[in-house]
Amino acid sequence: MVDDSVPDQLQCTTCLLPMQYQSKMDGKFLWQCFKCGKKYFVSENIDDNIEESWSPPR
């Protein structure tokens, strides 16, 4: 059985801290680390990869 729901928690691969779920944009769930500013875009489609991007930390 495949679980295609939003994960409960993601960890930042840089800081190893839990990332926070922000919003859903263009069919992708946006998660962000508030320490380093790394963002993950997790697609609704489980066949797609996770995209990473960076922004300045808050």
Buried (B, 14 or more C-beta within 10 A) or exposed (E): EEEEEEEEEBEBEEBEEEBEBEEEEEEBBBBBBBBBBBBBBBBEEEEEEEEEEEEEEE
